[in-house]
Amino acid sequence: MQAVSKKVLDRARELMRDGTVSRVAGWKAGEFFYDCEPALFETEESLKDLVYNRFCAANLSKFLITNDIASVADRGRTLVLLKPCDTYSFNQLLTEHRLSRDNVYILGVGCEGMCDVDRIRALGIKGITGVDESEDGKKLTVRTLYGDGEIDVDGVLVNKCETCKGKAHKIFDELISDNEEEGPRGDRFECVRELESMAPAERFAFWQKELSKCIRCNACRNACPACSCRKCVFDNNASGIASKANTDSFEEKLFHIIRAFHVAGRCTDCGECSRVCPQGIPLHLFNRKYIKDINEFYGEFAAGEEAGQRGPLISFEAGDREPNSVSDKGGD
Amino acid sequence: MAVNGSVKKIRMSDLDRFFSALSLTQKVYLPVEKAGQYDYAPWEPGVSYDPEELHTVKSAKGLFFPQSEDLIKYRREGLSLAIGPVAPEDEEFVVFGVRACDVKGFEVLDRVFLTDPVDTYYKARRDHGTVISVMCPKPEETCFCGTFGIEAEAPGGDVQCFITGEDMLMEALTEKGEALLESVSGVGNTNGDGALLPAADETDLKAAEEVKEAHREIMKKLPLAGLTTEGFGKDADLLTLFDRPEWKELSATCLGCGTCTFVCPTCQCYDIREYDTGRDIRRFRVWDSCMYSDFTMMAHGSPRPEQFQRFRQRFMHKLKYYPDNYEGAFSCVGCGRCLKKCPSSLNIAKVMKKLGGADND
């Protein structure tokens, strides 16, 4: 990781210096070693704070549209650092015409899996002040206010990285990576099968427990690259459903299920929803369920695999499944 | 801590019995794990207190100022419409395990809700709630309560507790606290060899002092121990702070979600909405977030159309407007929840370092 990291930082500086790009969308060193924040670097001097390490999980694709930086041509080109999984989101945003390709220069950055400080904390480690990665990238030495210890990187990966879709970038102008060949890791639908195998009452209880933790902060929606609407229906006071809170348990479920349906067929499984949820709700399970169903109904499809795809839910073929086959699948 | 009989002790292993005894007359809320996250929930048999867990995800403010609460109910019956206010809460309850920062958070809310015009719903819950604080175990790197003058070793509330190994010392600080401990004085311990809450002796008090001293040493080593409020507060120049160009850069990647405001123990803004089921309408109030695009929306539109303005509002409120309104008191207690939870890793510590006194860098 360190080797790639150094190259990435050097190359970003070069591209800024030679005028290829006017700004860099990357990650900035945070208050601690683990809270690298998405950031825009407008000057070469400011790039001293640019970092690329194990704690740069945030998907920068969404930030390109949040700030409209990639839709305004007269602001010059923006260099964006994209990890393999982030490129799916970028393609999807291109497909939805939310980005202008010409305004962005993509530096594909190799990734060996991102770490989640909350998972380090979940091991009972408190007061974390630093980490050192072993040469082979398999171990982390964690420094804390209460002493040091060693942990396995594999045990503290961000949820989405545990079942990585593969190390190949789907879109880029330039690449700095040494593991493009690696394919998917693990079976990302195993967790869906577990849910499917539950009895309806058990599954309901599972979701009830998880979704009742929701505080309707909208972090999942706001971080989601597939939630690309300029104004969300839940923010529209005239819609009758913009009530800001879980006024009852029905609404709690409604919000997440509507959102999951809305992004079905467009969700690239980037995992941002679960990563940002302050309450640790495994929201990606909804999306994976729909991805799995779509694969089974219409054949394998990966949103964001390439720009301009027409997904199965927005195209029609005479042999398409009838809606009742969907309800049959849901059990009773 | 004085030996006047007001300090009791209880075996950690007897805590369940303590909760059980209190639960006979009132609900006892404590940090409870649910699907991997700690939040306040009522004690029930089978729930036990985890002394290692530093913070609940949400603060305890929701017990006094719930995320949503009904104010008025309307119901249509044929041609008539019944309209009724919802009575404020009048049941006694206990909140156990609150940390020093969150106890101070209640004081921040008190200044807003208990000064004229008094918020009757909030006041009812404050009047009926008894706060039992517990000195935090290992503070996290994200903690900075000291910045706001909070003494973690004196967590406060109606009763404050200190864990000394196998025992927990309970010190009543108010009459309400005294009465609460008194109410279980007749209960025996699990072993059946004495009272559940015997008086603490000299040795116990000495042990508590040692625990506090060790805690003070750790507080000094926290990464944010040097963070100061210099440059903010009552004496800072409002417009100079408001017009600082850094606000744009600080907020550049704010997603406009409400995470920081909803996990915050001191954010107190709310909206009033109606929920129409077709037959019933409930008018309720609900936590609002200054990060939202429709916050304080008026007929002419939003007074803060851009995200950087909303971001600025939140920190100006905590560090300047609130101190101006309440004799210099800040409305941040340094609990560090926003440091842990912001999806973009933006937070008040970064703001204070960027805009505050030179010592913060």
Boltz contact constraints between the chains, C-beta under 6 A:
constraints:
  - contact:
      token1: [A, 30]
      token2: [B, 345]
      max_distance: 6.0
  - contact:
      token1: [A, 31]
      token2: [B, 349]
      max_distance: 6.0
  - contact:
      token1: [A, 31]
      token2: [B, 350]
      max_distance: 6.0
  - contact:
      token1: [A, 35]
      token2: [B, 345]
      max_distance: 6.0
  - contact:
      token1: [A, 37]
      token2: [B, 344]
      max_distance: 6.0
  - contact:
      token1: [A, 37]
      token2: [B, 345]
      max_distance: 6.0
  - contact:
      token1: [A, 38]
      token2: [B, 253]
      max_distance: 6.0
  - contact:
      token1: [A, 38]
      token2: [B, 344]
      max_distance: 6.0
  - contact:
      token1: [A, 40]
      token2: [B, 252]
      max_distance: 6.0
  - contact:
      token1: [A, 63]
      token2: [B, 253]
      max_distance: 6.0
  - contact:
      token1: [A, 126]
      token2: [B, 138]
      max_distance: 6.0
  - contact:
      token1: [A, 126]
      token2: [B, 140]
      max_distance: 6.0
  - contact:
      token1: [A, 127]
      token2: [B, 138]
      max_distance: 6.0
  - contact:
      token1: [A, 127]
      token2: [B, 140]
      max_distance: 6.0
  - contact:
      token1: [A, 127]
      token2: [B, 141]
      max_distance: 6.0
  - contact:
      token1: [A, 128]
      token2: [B, 141]
      max_distance: 6.0
  - contact:
      token1: [A, 129]
      token2: [B, 141]
      max_distance: 6.0
  - contact:
      token1: [A, 145]
      token2: [B, 221]
      max_distance: 6.0
  - contact:
      token1: [A, 146]
      token2: [B, 138]
      max_distance: 6.0
  - contact:
      token1: [A, 209]
      token2: [B, 35]
      max_distance: 6.0
  - contact:
      token1: [A, 210]
      token2: [B, 35]
      max_distance: 6.0
  - contact:
      token1: [A, 213]
      token2: [B, 37]
      max_distance: 6.0
  - contact:
      token1: [A, 215]
      token2: [B, 262]
      max_distance: 6.0
  - contact:
      token1: [A, 217]
      token2: [B, 257]
      max_distance: 6.0
  - contact:
      token1: [A, 217]
      token2: [B, 258]
      max_distance: 6.0
  - contact:
      token1: [A, 217]
      token2: [B, 259]
      max_distance: 6.0
  - contact:
      token1: [A, 217]
      token2: [B, 262]
      max_distance: 6.0
  - contact:
      token1: [A, 218]
      token2: [B, 257]
      max_distance: 6.0
  - contact:
      token1: [A, 218]
      token2: [B, 258]
      max_distance: 6.0
  - contact:
      token1: [A, 219]
      token2: [B, 257]
      max_distance: 6.0
  - contact:
      token1: [A, 219]
      token2: [B, 259]
      max_distance: 6.0
  - contact:
      token1: [A, 219]
      token2: [B, 343]
      max_distance: 6.0
  - contact:
      token1: [A, 222]
      token2: [B, 255]
      max_distance: 6.0
  - contact:
      token1: [A, 222]
      token2: [B, 256]
      max_distance: 6.0
  - contact:
      token1: [A, 222]
      token2: [B, 257]
      max_distance: 6.0
  - contact:
      token1: [A, 223]
      token2: [B, 255]
      max_distance: 6.0
  - contact:
      token1: [A, 223]
      token2: [B, 343]
      max_distance: 6.0
  - contact:
      token1: [A, 235]
      token2: [B, 293]
      max_distance: 6.0
  - contact:
      token1: [A, 243]
      token2: [B, 273]
      max_distance: 6.0
  - contact:
      token1: [A, 243]
      token2: [B, 275]
      max_distance: 6.0
  - contact:
      token1: [A, 244]
      token2: [B, 286]
      max_distance: 6.0
  - contact:
      token1: [A, 245]
      token2: [B, 67]
      max_distance: 6.0
  - contact:
      token1: [A, 245]
      token2: [B, 68]
      max_distance: 6.0
  - contact:
      token1: [A, 245]
      token2: [B, 286]
      max_distance: 6.0
  - contact:
      token1: [A, 247]
      token2: [B, 68]
      max_distance: 6.0
  - contact:
      token1: [A, 247]
      token2: [B, 275]
      max_distance: 6.0
  - contact:
      token1: [A, 276]
      token2: [B, 343]
      max_distance: 6.0
  - contact:
      token1: [A, 278]
      token2: [B, 259]
      max_distance: 6.0
  - contact:
      token1: [A, 278]
      token2: [B, 263]
      max_distance: 6.0
  - contact:
      token1: [A, 278]
      token2: [B, 341]
      max_distance: 6.0
  - contact:
      token1: [A, 279]
      token2: [B, 37]
      max_distance: 6.0
  - contact:
      token1: [A, 279]
      token2: [B, 57]
      max_distance: 6.0
  - contact:
      token1: [A, 280]
      token2: [B, 36]
      max_distance: 6.0
  - contact:
      token1: [A, 280]
      token2: [B, 37]
      max_distance: 6.0
